[in-house]
């Protein structure tokens, strides 16, 4: 199965997509609305998340995965919360569920944006980590292994150059 080209670019996050807002704006509390670079790397599009979900479920039949919003991870109650400005822009998404590894059904949970933006694009697939887990190079693909009780996905054969 060929990987979609939507995994080849970091999706920019603009103030019209998302920003930080005060938890209690009506009390006059203000926060810096900007989203730092590290946090921007956590964002992905729903299309990217669903493509990874579909890819893993096809490669590991019987897997049961869900794409869920992880925005609350960046909320600091009483101070600030992350607010999406549109329903169509990038979001902080994660994939959770069970991946049917050959050893046993194994739970998983990972951030889609970090998996694409850092592990694939910025780290070029992180081939050393994949090889350390016994994954063999070949055509570029996503392979999953049990790492301390969680099914962890890896980009194999490098990433976007």
Backbone as numpy.savetxt, mean C-alpha at the origin, in Angstrom:
# Nx Ny Nz CAx CAy CAz Cx Cy Cz
1.21 -13.62 -15.53 0.36 -12.45 -15.53 1.26 -11.21 -15.53
1.00 -10.29 -16.41 1.80 -9.08 -16.54 1.32 -8.02 -15.54
2.26 -7.33 -14.92 1.91 -6.28 -13.97 1.45 -5.03 -14.71
0.40 -4.38 -14.21 -0.09 -3.16 -14.85 0.91 -2.01 -14.73
0.90 -1.10 -15.68 1.79 0.06 -15.64 1.41 1.05 -14.55
0.24 0.89 -13.93 -0.13 1.80 -12.84 0.78 1.64 -11.63
1.63 0.61 -11.64 2.60 0.42 -10.55 3.93 1.10 -10.85
4.03 1.81 -11.97 5.30 2.40 -12.39 5.50 3.85 -11.96
4.50 4.46 -11.34 4.62 5.87 -10.96 4.12 6.09 -9.54
4.75 7.06 -8.88 4.27 7.51 -7.58 3.16 8.52 -7.86
1.99 8.27 -7.33 0.85 9.15 -7.55 1.02 10.39 -6.66
1.04 11.59 -7.25 1.20 12.79 -6.42 -0.06 13.05 -5.58
0.15 13.53 -4.37 -0.96 13.88 -3.48 -0.95 15.39 -3.33
-2.00 16.04 -3.79 -2.08 17.50 -3.74 -3.06 17.92 -2.63
-3.03 19.20 -2.25 -3.99 19.68 -1.25 -5.45 19.50 -1.68
-5.69 19.38 -2.97 -7.06 19.13 -3.41 -7.44 17.66 -3.27
-6.47 16.79 -2.97 -6.75 15.36 -2.74 -6.97 15.07 -1.25
-6.05 15.57 -0.41 -6.12 15.29 1.02 -5.29 16.33 1.76
-5.65 16.55 3.02 -4.87 17.45 3.88 -5.24 17.18 5.32
-4.39 17.68 6.20 -4.68 17.57 7.61 -5.58 18.73 8.02
-6.55 18.43 8.87 -7.45 19.45 9.41 -7.48 19.28 10.93
-7.88 20.36 11.60 -8.00 20.30 13.05 -9.14 19.38 13.44
-8.96 18.65 14.53 -10.01 17.74 15.00 -11.26 18.54 15.38
-11.05 19.69 16.02 -12.17 20.56 16.42 -12.00 21.92 15.78
-12.28 22.01 14.48 -12.10 23.26 13.75 -12.95 24.39 14.32
-14.15 24.08 14.82 -15.05 25.11 15.32 -14.52 25.79 16.58
-13.52 25.23 17.22 -12.93 25.85 18.41 -11.74 26.74 18.04
-11.51 26.94 16.75 -10.44 27.81 16.30 -9.06 27.18 16.28
-8.98 25.89 16.56 -7.70 25.19 16.53 -7.26 25.02 15.09
-5.99 25.29 14.80 -5.48 25.17 13.43 -4.28 24.23 13.40
-4.12 23.55 12.27 -2.97 22.69 12.06 -2.42 22.97 10.68
-1.18 22.60 10.47 -0.59 22.71 9.14 -1.28 21.68 8.25
-1.87 22.11 7.14 -2.60 21.18 6.28 -1.72 20.30 5.41
-0.45 20.65 5.27 0.44 19.95 4.35 0.70 18.51 4.72
0.89 17.69 3.71 1.21 16.28 3.90 2.66 16.07 3.52
3.47 15.65 4.50 4.90 15.49 4.27 5.17 14.35 3.28
6.38 14.33 2.75 6.76 13.35 1.74 6.60 11.91 2.22
7.02 11.61 3.45 6.90 10.27 4.01 5.43 9.81 4.00
4.54 10.70 4.41 3.12 10.36 4.44 2.57 10.22 3.02
3.04 11.05 2.08 2.59 10.93 0.70 2.91 9.56 0.12
4.01 8.97 0.55 4.39 7.64 0.06 3.42 6.55 0.53
2.57 6.85 1.49 1.58 5.90 1.99 0.32 5.86 1.11
0.20 6.83 0.20 -1.01 6.96 -0.62 -0.92 6.11 -1.89
-2.07 5.61 -2.31 -2.21 4.90 -3.59 -3.61 5.17 -4.11
-3.87 4.72 -5.31 -5.22 4.87 -5.86 -6.01 3.59 -5.61
-7.32 3.67 -5.58 -8.13 2.46 -5.47 -7.83 1.47 -6.61
-7.53 1.99 -7.79 -7.21 1.11 -8.93 -5.94 0.30 -8.65
-4.92 0.95 -8.07 -3.70 0.24 -7.73 -3.97 -0.84 -6.69
-4.73 -0.49 -5.65 -5.02 -1.44 -4.58 -5.80 -2.63 -5.12
-6.80 -2.38 -5.94 -7.60 -3.48 -6.48 -6.80 -4.33 -7.45
-5.85 -3.73 -8.18 -5.01 -4.51 -9.09 -4.11 -5.46 -8.30
-3.53 -4.98 -7.19 -2.69 -5.86 -6.36 -3.54 -6.97 -5.75
-4.70 -6.61 -5.24 -5.61 -7.60 -4.66 -5.93 -8.69 -5.68
-6.31 -8.29 -6.88 -6.65 -9.25 -7.94 -5.45 -10.09 -8.32
-4.28 -9.46 -8.43 -3.07 -10.18 -8.81 -2.75 -11.26 -7.79
-2.78 -10.92 -6.50 -2.45 -11.90 -5.46 -3.51 -13.00 -5.40
-4.78 -12.65 -5.50 -5.83 -13.66 -5.46 -5.73 -14.62 -6.66
-5.26 -14.12 -7.80 -5.07 -15.00 -8.97 -3.87 -15.91 -8.78
-2.80 -15.37 -8.21 -1.57 -16.16 -8.02 -1.71 -17.16 -6.87
-2.57 -16.86 -5.91 -2.77 -17.71 -4.74 -4.26 -18.01 -4.60
-4.77 -18.95 -5.43 -6.21 -19.25 -5.43 -6.72 -19.60 -4.03
-7.91 -19.10 -3.73 -8.51 -19.32 -2.42 -8.23 -18.19 -1.45
-7.36 -17.26 -1.82 -7.07 -16.12 -0.95 -8.32 -15.24 -0.84
-8.48 -14.61 0.29 -9.62 -13.74 0.53 -9.09 -12.41 1.05
-9.02 -11.42 0.17 -8.43 -10.13 0.52 -9.45 -9.01 0.41
-9.23 -7.98 1.21 -10.08 -6.78 1.19 -9.18 -5.55 1.12
-9.65 -4.54 0.40 -8.99 -3.24 0.38 -9.74 -2.37 1.38
-9.02 -1.84 2.36 -9.64 -1.00 3.39 -8.89 0.32 3.52
-9.60 1.34 3.98 -9.03 2.66 4.19 -8.25 2.67 5.49
-7.03 3.17 5.45 -6.17 3.22 6.64 -5.92 4.66 7.07
-6.81 5.58 6.67 -6.64 7.00 6.98 -6.53 7.24 8.48
-7.28 6.51 9.30 -7.29 6.77 10.73 -5.91 6.54 11.37
-5.03 5.80 10.70 -3.66 5.59 11.20 -2.93 6.92 11.36
-3.33 7.92 10.57 -2.66 9.23 10.61 -3.43 10.26 11.41
-4.52 9.85 12.07 -5.29 10.75 12.91 -4.67 10.83 14.30
-4.69 12.01 14.87 -4.24 12.23 16.24 -5.39 12.91 16.98
-6.31 12.10 17.56 -7.50 12.66 18.20 -7.17 13.81 19.14
-7.96 14.84 19.00 -7.76 16.06 19.78 -6.91 17.07 19.06
-6.07 16.61 18.13 -5.19 17.53 17.43 -5.55 17.64 15.94
-5.22 16.59 15.18 -5.46 16.67 13.74 -5.94 15.33 13.20
-6.57 15.41 12.03 -7.01 14.20 11.33 -6.78 14.40 9.84
-6.61 13.30 9.16 -6.41 13.33 7.71 -7.79 13.34 7.06
-7.98 14.29 6.15 -9.27 14.41 5.48 -9.08 14.35 3.98
-9.85 13.48 3.33 -9.85 13.42 1.87 -10.73 14.56 1.36
-10.30 15.18 0.28 -11.06 16.29 -0.29 -11.92 15.85 -1.47
-11.73 14.63 -1.93 -12.49 14.10 -3.05 -12.66 12.60 -2.87
-13.64 12.03 -3.50 -13.83 10.58 -3.47 -12.97 9.88 -4.51
-12.35 10.64 -5.41 -11.69 10.04 -6.56 -10.17 10.07 -6.50
-9.58 10.80 -5.58 -8.14 10.94 -5.53 -7.46 9.80 -4.80
-6.14 9.93 -4.62 -5.39 8.91 -3.89 -5.82 8.86 -2.43
-5.68 7.68 -1.85 -6.08 7.45 -0.47 -5.03 6.58 0.23
-5.10 6.53 1.56 -4.22 5.66 2.32 -4.96 4.33 2.46
-4.56 3.35 1.64 -5.25 2.08 1.58 -4.34 0.95 2.03
-4.95 -0.08 2.61 -4.19 -1.28 2.95 -5.00 -2.49 2.50
-4.29 -3.58 2.36 -4.91 -4.85 2.01 -4.82 -5.75 3.25
-5.94 -6.33 3.61 -6.00 -7.26 4.73 -6.70 -8.53 4.28
-6.55 -9.57 5.07 -7.24 -10.83 4.77 -6.32 -12.01 4.92
-6.58 -13.03 4.09 -5.84 -14.28 4.15 -5.30 -14.63 2.77
-4.02 -14.96 2.72 -3.39 -15.43 1.48 -3.16 -16.93 1.63
-3.56 -17.67 0.63 -3.43 -19.14 0.65 -2.03 -19.52 0.20
-1.08 -19.47 1.14 0.27 -19.92 0.85 0.25 -21.45 0.78
1.26 -22.03 0.13 1.25 -23.50 0.00 1.34 -24.20 1.35
1.97 -23.56 2.35 2.07 -24.16 3.69 0.73 -24.15 4.41
0.02 -23.03 4.37 -1.24 -22.88 5.10 -1.85 -21.51 4.79
-3.14 -21.36 4.99 -3.74 -20.02 4.88 -3.07 -19.11 5.90
-2.64 -17.93 5.46 -1.85 -17.05 6.31 -2.43 -15.63 6.26
-2.63 -15.01 7.44 -3.16 -13.64 7.44 -2.16 -12.66 6.85
-2.67 -11.56 6.32 -1.82 -10.51 5.76 -2.41 -9.15 6.07
-1.55 -8.16 6.10 -1.96 -6.78 6.23 -0.78 -5.93 5.78
-0.98 -5.14 4.73 0.10 -4.28 4.26 -0.45 -3.04 3.59
0.34 -1.96 3.66 -0.02 -0.68 3.07 0.28 -0.72 1.58
-0.71 -0.44 0.77 -0.57 -0.51 -0.68 0.40 0.55 -1.19
0.26 1.79 -0.73 1.14 2.87 -1.19 2.59 2.59 -0.89
2.90 2.16 0.33 4.27 1.85 0.71 4.82 0.70 -0.13
3.98 -0.32 -0.36 4.38 -1.48 -1.16 4.74 -1.07 -2.59
3.98 -0.15 -3.18 4.26 0.30 -4.54 5.37 1.35 -4.56
5.17 2.42 -3.80 6.04 3.59 -3.90 7.44 3.37 -3.35
7.54 2.69 -2.23 8.85 2.50 -1.60 9.48 1.18 -2.03
8.73 0.08 -1.83 9.33 -1.23 -2.10 9.54 -1.49 -3.58
8.68 -0.96 -4.45 8.84 -1.23 -5.88 9.61 -0.11 -6.58
9.09 1.10 -6.49 9.66 2.19 -7.28 10.98 2.70 -6.70
10.99 3.10 -5.43 12.20 3.68 -4.85 13.27 2.63 -4.56
12.87 1.42 -4.17 13.84 0.36 -3.86 14.05 -0.60 -5.02
13.44 -0.32 -6.14 13.58 -1.17 -7.35 13.25 -2.63 -7.07
12.21 -2.85 -6.26 11.78 -4.22 -5.99 12.47 -4.86 -4.82
13.50 -4.24 -4.28 14.23 -4.76 -3.13 14.60 -6.23 -3.34
15.38 -6.54 -4.39 15.69 -7.94 -4.70 16.45 -8.66 -3.59
17.26 -7.96 -2.80 17.99 -8.63 -1.72 17.03 -9.21 -0.69
15.99 -8.46 -0.34 15.01 -8.97 0.62 14.25 -10.16 0.05
13.90 -10.09 -1.22 13.19 -11.21 -1.86 14.07 -12.45 -1.85
15.34 -12.30 -2.22 16.26 -13.45 -2.25 16.50 -14.00 -0.85
16.54 -13.12 0.15 16.72 -13.57 1.53 15.56 -14.44 2.00
14.40 -14.28 1.38 13.23 -15.10 1.72 13.10 -16.30 0.78
14.13 -16.57 0.00 14.12 -17.74 -0.87 13.34 -17.58 -2.15
13.03 -16.35 -2.54 12.27 -16.11 -3.76 13.23 -15.99 -4.93
12.90 -16.67 -6.02 13.78 -16.71 -7.17 13.44 -15.62 -8.17
14.46 -15.02 -8.79 14.20 -14.06 -9.85 13.55 -14.76 -11.04
12.92 -13.99 -11.83 12.26 -14.49 -13.04 11.56 -13.31 -13.67
10.42 -13.55 -14.26 9.67 -12.40 -14.75 9.20 -11.60 -13.56
9.02 -10.32 -13.75 8.60 -9.51 -12.61 7.22 -9.94 -12.15
7.11 -10.16 -10.85 5.86 -10.64 -10.29 5.81 -10.29 -8.81
4.68 -10.55 -8.21 4.52 -10.43 -6.76 4.50 -11.84 -6.19
5.37 -12.11 -5.23 5.38 -13.40 -4.55 5.19 -13.14 -3.06
4.50 -14.04 -2.39 4.22 -13.89 -0.97 4.87 -15.01 -0.17
5.37 -14.66 1.01 5.97 -15.64 1.92 5.45 -15.38 3.34
5.54 -16.42 4.17 5.20 -16.29 5.57 6.42 -15.69 6.28
6.25 -14.50 6.83 7.32 -13.83 7.55 6.81 -13.50 8.94
7.21 -14.32 9.92 6.81 -14.16 11.32 5.28 -14.16 11.48
4.63 -15.09 10.79 3.19 -15.28 10.96 2.29 -14.48 10.05
2.87 -13.60 9.23 2.08 -12.82 8.28 2.54 -13.12 6.86
1.61 -13.19 5.95 1.96 -13.34 4.54 2.42 -11.97 4.04
3.66 -11.88 3.63 4.23 -10.62 3.16 4.50 -10.70 1.66
4.03 -9.71 0.91 4.29 -9.71 -0.53 5.66 -9.08 -0.84
6.28 -9.57 -1.90 7.56 -9.03 -2.38 7.47 -8.86 -3.89
8.12 -7.81 -4.39 8.30 -7.63 -5.83 9.50 -8.48 -6.20
9.36 -9.36 -7.14 10.47 -10.19 -7.57 10.94 -9.78 -8.95
12.21 -10.02 -9.22 12.88 -9.65 -10.47 12.98 -8.15 -10.63
13.14 -7.44 -9.52 13.33 -6.00 -9.57 12.03 -5.27 -9.73
12.11 -3.97 -9.76 10.92 -3.13 -9.90 11.14 -2.14 -11.01
10.35 -1.09 -10.99 10.46 -0.06 -12.02 11.84 0.58 -11.94
12.50 0.71 -13.05 13.85 1.28 -13.05 13.82 2.77 -13.21
